[in-house]
Amino acid sequence: MKTTVEIPDELYRQAKIEAARRGGKVKDLVEQGLRLALGAHDAPRRPSSLSALMERARGIVDSGVSDLASNPEHLAAFGRDALRHR
């Protein structure tokens, strides 16, 4: 359903910025806010994992190494400091 809501200009600007940050639209942000305000239990769920949350950010930073996890040089001492401080 479509509706018209009057809000202050500054609040709309902030909502537009937040919606863009989340990768959505202002209408999505308004819907989420209404669901929270009304205590709805069918609000969209959060991503189930860090991997899902970071999906849009993958590939943004180029480390110069194709896969750090498969490079033994980068994992040679991984976790050793944590073991010494126990």
C-alpha positions in Angstrom: 0.0 0.0 0.0 1.2 3.5 -0.8 1.0 6.3 1.7 2.3 9.8 2.2 4.2 10.7 5.3 5.5 14.2 6.1 8.8 14.3 7.9 11.4 17.1 8.4 13.9 17.5 5.6 16.9 16.8 7.8 15.3 13.5 9.1 14.7 12.5 5.4 18.3 13.2 4.5 19.5 11.1 7.4 17.2 8.3 6.4 18.3 8.4 2.8 22.0 8.2 3.9 21.3 5.3 6.3 19.3 3.4 3.7 22.1 3.8 1.1 24.6 2.6 3.8 22.5 -0.5 4.3 22.1 -1.0 0.5 18.4 -0.4 0.5 15.8 2.3 0.0 14.1 4.7 2.4 10.9 2.7 2.1 12.7 -0.3 3.4 14.1 1.6 6.4 10.6 3.0 7.1 9.1 -0.5 7.0 11.8 -1.8 9.4 11.1 1.1 11.7 7.4 0.5 11.7 7.9 -3.2 12.4 10.1 -2.4 15.3 7.7 0.2 16.7 4.8 -2.1 16.4 6.7 -5.1 17.8 6.1 -7.3 14.8 7.9 -10.6 14.9 8.0 -11.1 11.2 10.6 -8.4 10.6 13.4 -9.3 8.2 16.1 -11.4 9.9 19.7 -10.3 10.1 22.3 -12.1 8.0 23.0 -15.5 9.5 26.8 -15.2 9.3 29.6 -12.7 9.1 30.2 -14.0 5.6 26.6 -13.1 4.6 26.9 -9.7 6.2 30.2 -8.9 4.4 29.1 -10.3 1.0 28.8 -6.8 -0.6 32.2 -5.8 0.7 34.2 -8.7 -0.8 36.9 -7.7 -3.2 37.0 -4.1 -2.1 40.5 -4.3 -0.7 43.3 -5.7 -2.8 45.9 -7.2 -0.5 48.1 -8.3 -3.3 47.8 -11.9 -2.2 45.1 -14.0 -3.8 44.2 -15.9 -0.7 45.9 -15.3 2.6 44.5 -18.5 4.2 46.2 -20.7 1.6 49.6 -18.9 1.8 51.8 -20.7 4.5 54.1 -17.7 4.8 51.2 -15.6 6.2 50.0 -18.3 8.6 53.4 -19.5 9.9 53.0 -17.9 13.4 49.3 -17.5 13.4 47.9 -18.0 16.9 51.3 -18.5 18.6 51.1 -15.2 20.6 47.7 -16.2 22.0 49.2 -19.4 23.3 52.0 -17.6 25.0 49.7 -15.3 26.9 47.5 -17.9 28.5 
